[in-house]
Amino acid sequence: MPTRDENLATVRRIRAELTALLEGMDYCLDWKDGENRALDQWSAREVLYHLVDTPEGGIGGVIAGVLGGTRDEVTILPDANNMTPERMAADIDEALAGPLTILQTAEDAIAAASDADFADKTAMAHLPHRDIHETRTAQAFIDGLERHWGEHLNQLRTIRESLGV
């Protein structure tokens, strides 16, 4: 089981990767590769807002709630990009603010937890589209953050490489 310091390092690494990948991409938040685009390819903006809302309210709040004992259930609806007209008008700083806030919330909750809390604190996770309903530890939610955000960081990396940024 990872320690508090290892979990903090994970969140900090994700934040550093996210900000590095988006550096210089302010002009192309909505770009998609028209020639090689899969039907489900998202723009950088869509990736950012998906991370903000998956799960609803953000994974940082889930981690904080589970570790703080105030959250005993979580519903996760995957594969939604969560775009609104307001979000389409946001500049890169506004679009990045949400994910950075979520990561800070997770970091603050992890910093206040004990090593034992990661295994001992749990919540029921519901993924209705996948017919999954299971109890997960706080560590499982942190691992989920690393896995899920890592997949989307790879999407951003691919977008960046396609643009030659």
N, C-alpha and C positions, 0 to 999 in steps of 0.2 A: 504494500500500500504506500503510495507516495506521501511524503511529509508535507507539512504546511509550506516549507520553503520550496520544495519541488513544485507544488501546485502554483505558488506565486510566480515562480520562474516560467511556468507554462503560460500563464496569462500574460505576463510581460513580454514573452517571446511572440505570442500571437499579436499583441498590440504593435510591437516593433515591425513585424512582417506586414501587417495591414497598412500601417502608415507608409512604410517604404514602397510597397506595391502601388499605392495610390499617388505617390509623389509625381508631380508633373502630368497627371492624367485629368486635370480639371477641364480640359477642352473636349474630352472624349468619354465622359461618364455614360453616354447613351450609345456608344459605338458597338456594333455587332458585325462580325465578319460575314458579309453577304454571300460570298462564294462558298465558304466552307461551313456555314452556319447550320448547326443541327436545329431542329424545330424547338428544342428546349433550351437553347443557349440564351443566357441572360447577359445584359449589359452590366457594367460595374455598378451603376446606380441600383439596378434590380437586386444584385447580390447584397449590397449594403442594407437595403431595406428588408430583404428576406432575413438577414441576420438580426436585425432589430426586432422583428416580430415572430421569430421562431425559436422557442415557443412564445406565445403571446406575452408581451411585456418584457421579453428578452431573457436569455439564459442567466444573466447576472442576477436578476431578481429572483429567479428560481433557486439559484445557488444560495443567495442570501437568505431566502425564506426557509429553505431546507436546513441550512446550518443554524439559523436563528430559531428554528422550531415554529415558525409561523405559517409554513406552507406544507401541507400534507398530501396535496394532489396537484398534478400537472397534466394538462392536455397539450399534446404536440401535434400540430397539423403540418405535415411536410409539403414541400414543393410549391409554395405560394410565394410570389414575388412582392405582394403587398403594395403595389403602386397606387398612388392617388395623384390628382392634379397638383396638389401642394408639393408633394415629393418630386414630381417631374420638374418643378420650377426651382428646386433647391440647388444651390451651388455645392461645390465639393466639400467645403468646410461644414455646411449644414448637413449634408448627407453623411459625412464621417462622424459628426458629433454623436449621433445615436449609438453606433457601435462602440465608440470610445467610452461613452457613459456606461454602457453595459459591461464592458471589460473592467472599468473602474469599480463598479458595484460588485462584480465578482471578486476582484482583488481585495477590496475592503473587507468583504465577508470572509474570505479565506484567511486574511491576516488576523482576524479576530477569533478564528477557530483554533481548537486544539487538534493535534494529530489524530486523536481518537475520534473526533467529531466526523471525520471524513468517512469512516466505516459505520459509525453508530447512528448518525442522523439519516433518516430515510423519508421518502415520499412515494406515493403511488403515481406511476407514469402511465398515461393513456395515450396510445397512438391509434385512434380509431380507424384510420385508413389502412392500417396494417394489422388490425385486430390484435394489438399488443396491449396488455394491461398487467403491469408488474410493479413490484416494489423495487425502488432503486435507491442506492446510497447516495449521499452527497458526492462521494468520489465518482460514482457512475455519471452524475450530471457534469462534473468537471471533465471527466474523460470524454463525455459527449460533446462538450464545448470544444475540446481539442480536436476531436475527430470531425465534427460538423464544420467548424470554422476552418479547419485545415483543408477540407474538400473545397470550400469556397475560396480560400486563399489560392488554391491551385487554379481555380477558374480565373481569378484576377491575374494570376501570373500568365496564363495563356492569353488573355486579352492584351496584357502589356506586351508580351512577345509578338503577338500578331500586329500590333501597332508599331513595333520597333522602338518603343520608348525605353 
